[in-house]
Amino acid sequence: TYDRAYIQAWLNAGHRTCPRTQQVLSHVILTPNYLVRNMIQQWCESQGIELPAPQNGTGDIYQEGITEGERIHLDSLLERMAFPSIEQQKQAAKELRLLTKRMPSFRALLGETPDAIPLLLSLLSRADSDHHPEVQEDVVTTILNLSIHDENKKIVTDTPEAIPLLIKALKKGSMETRSNSAATLFTLSALDANKVKIGEAGAISPLVELLDQGSSMAKKDAAAAIFNLCIMHDNRARAVRDGAVRVLLKTIMDESAGLVDESLAILAILSSNQQALEEIGRNGGTRCILDIIRESTSGRNRENAVAVLHAVCWNDRTKLKEVREEEDENGSLTVLSQNGTSRARRKAASILERLRRVANTA
């Protein structure tokens, strides 16, 4: 349950709850636990046991055998999707969606079947929210399901129509279709090459819009996709240009949206961008970030918040006045410098030192 491969496979399958407690996850961004790994490594060394090498990728831990009958059935579904009858296409798309959800082995088989993905995309190109929205939803969800299989991530995006059609569904589809399209882009963006393709194709703007206006689940899927994409430096500038900073600050201020964790994590990544820092300052972000540092009980959120604040203060020293007022009144940074995470303590101490230097030269 606690191995990263199994956790990632659980998330890739579309689950947004803890498999043990069934509690809804606040975000789907995995953080490596280096402390636990070091403890395991030390124990192995003390016992004379060689630490197993990590596997390449998550692997298909659900791999099952495919019977000849199942192969024939898949061929039949693909043939029906090519029929001129829209009813045949609808039924085949619905059944393929269910099969790729219930049977992970079908995901690999579908990717290995010549012309299967182009056929799916051809059907998707003829469906939208105005014409056969249920077909659009079923095909997008099928692509999401088959993209969970690692080998299919490259196969899907190597098909030129794939990303543009997913972006089209992201812009104009039912809320579930838009949410599943965002989840598909998140899954595909596990590959760095796909991060570049997705960003260059213009996916970030509709993802930001979905983060702003979508349903609760759609917002979480959009946030996860934006986070992954912004790991690539060029996509950060695109996100800032497409209005991400304003939307992120809005979701941070609205605790009822349940997106504080994800939004702070994205904002921390964007804080390496000059324009992002300027927008944080213009949109009341300094006060918002100070409130998080003072009030949050999450060590991770306080760490991300102080990282953003550190970048803001180094970009615009006029913000130090607001920080000084908060520190004089509540001592939030002093508290964080003493009991935050290691990174949070360093950032807080650095800001405090700058406040002292400014005070001494005043």
Buried (B, 14 or more C-beta within 10 A) or exposed (E): EEEEEEBBBBBBBBEBEEEEEEEEBBBBBEEEEEEEEEEBEEEEEEEEEEEEEEEEEBEBEBEEEBEEEBEEBBEEBBEBBEEEEBEBBBBBBBBBBBBBBEBBBBBBBBBEBEEBBEBBBBBBBEBBBEEBBEBBBBBBBBBBBBBBBBEBBEBBBEEEBBBBBBBBBBBBBBBBBBBBBBBBBBBBBBBEBBBBBBBEBBBBBBBBBBBBEBEEBBBBBBBBBBBBBBEBEEBBBBBBBBBBBBBBBBBBBEEEBBBBBBBBBBBBBBBEBEEBBBBBBEBEBBEBBBBBBBEBEBBBBBBBBBBBBBBBBBBBEEBBEBBBEBBEEBBBBEBBBEEBBEBBBBBBBBBBEBBEEBEEEE
